[in-house]
Amino acid sequence: MDDDVQTVIRDIIRNVPEVVGAVLIDSDGIPMAWDGRFDLAPNDLGAILAASYSCYTALGADLGQMTTKSIMVEYDDLKLVHYQMPRGSLVLVAGRDAPLGVIRMEAKRSIRVLTKCMKSTAEARARLMQSLKFRKPKTTAGGAGESSNLISLLEKKAISANENH
């Protein structure tokens, strides 16, 4: 999957010469693939883009809008277009005079392909996230009435481990 995703990202820049950078970020802001010129480290860029998207989504909700499909920002010499995907987002950075219609068409095509690629990992990601959740340990019959907060449980485990050594 990784090679397929990276190829799609590279193809965006090849297909639309005005696009100078493309980055695919997971819903958590973790960059999954990127290509082009960015002055920021990929992890920093991903975090900033995810936070920015969250802010605009909150603004949209306050304005009575249910979904934020895309965000376009125009700077002095660049345009940045941020597209929502089922599990993350695609961000394209283009020159000031880049045709938005062409960028939009390429983004839609790429999102369809990327979504198919990413579906193959959706189940594995769900299992991983489920396994990483904190779970409250089940109390035993002898543990009735004992404190069940996480700190107390960890302290008891540490004391028990020290007694066994």
N, C-alpha and C positions, 0 to 999 in steps of 0.2 A: 504494500500500500504506500509506503513512504516514497518509493521511487515514482509511483504514479502521481501522487500529490505534488511532488517537487516538479515533475514534468509539466503538469497543468499550470503551475505558477510561472515557470519559465516561459511557457507558450504564450501567456498573457502579454509578456513584455515583447516577445517576438511578433505577435499578431497586431499589437497596437504600439507602434514606435514611440508615440508620445508618452506612454506609460514608462516611468523611470523606476518604479518600485512596486512590488506586490508582496503582501504578507497575509498568510492565513493564520488566524489565531483561534485557539480553542475557546470554549465558553468561559474558561477561567482566565483568559488573557495570556495563555502560554503559546508562544509562536510554534506552529507545527511545520511551517515551510515559508520560505521567503526568497526573494531574488531582487536584485537592483541595488540602488544607492540609498543607504540610510545612514544618517550621522549618529543615530542612537544604537546601542546594543539591542539585539532582538528581544531579549527579556524585558528591558526597559520600555521599548516601543510597544510590545504586547500589553504590558500593564497599563501604560498611558492610554492606549486605544480602547482597552476594555473599560477603563474608568470613564473615559469620555463618552463611550456609547451608553454606559449605565446612566450618566447624567442626562443625556438627551432622551433616553427612554423614560426616566422619571419626569422630565419636563413634559413629554408627550402625554403621560398618564395624568399629570396635573391639568393638561389642556383637554382632557377627556378622550384622548386617543388610545386605542388598545395596543397597537403595534408600531414599532419603529422599523421601517423596511430598509431605509438607507439614510445616510447623512452625507452631505457634500459641504466641504469647506474650501473657500478660495483664499489663497494667500497672495503675496506679491507676485511670485513666479511659479506657484504650484497650485494644483487642485488635489484635494484628498477626498476620496469617495469611499465610504465605509458601508458595506452591504451585510445585512443580517443573513445568517444561514441557520439551518436546523440545529447544528451543534457548533456554534462559533460564528466567526465573521471573516469576510474577505475585505482587505483594504488595498486600494489602488492609489498610487501617487503619480500624477501626470503633470506635464508642463502646462503653463497658464493657458495656452491656446488650444489645448487638446479638445477634440469634439466629444462632448458628454454623451451624445447618442451612440457613438462607436464604443466608448468605454462601457456604457450601460449594456449594450448588446454582448460584448465580450465577457463582461462580468456575469451576466445571466447564463451564458453558455458554460462558462467555467464553473459556476456554482452548481449547475446540474451534474457535471462530471465529478466535482469534488464531493458532492453529497453522496453519490453512489460509492465512491471510494471510502468515505468515512462511515457509511452504514456497516461496512464489514467489521469495523472496530467498536461499534456502539455497544454490542452485548458484552464484549470483553471489558470495556471501560465501566459498564454498569456493575459487573461482578467485582472489579477492582475497587470501585468506590464503596460498594457494599462491604467488602472485606476490611476497608480502612475505617469504617464507622466505629465510634466508641460504643461499647455495650456495657451495660451495668451487669456485673456478674450475678448469677443466680445465687440466692442465699441458701445455705444448707440448713438442715433441721437444727443443728447446734448453734446456728448463727442468728436465731430469732431474737429480735430486740436490739441487735447490734447496729451501730451506725453504718449507713450504707453509702456515704458520700465517697467520691473517688479518692480524695486525699487520705481519708482514714483507711481505706482498703490498701492503698499503696504503702502507707506507713506500716500496716500490719504485715504486709508481704516482706518489707525490708527487715522488720524485727524478726520475723520467722526465719528469713534467710540467714541473718546474722547468728541466730541461735543454733542453726544447723552447722555452722562452720567452726 
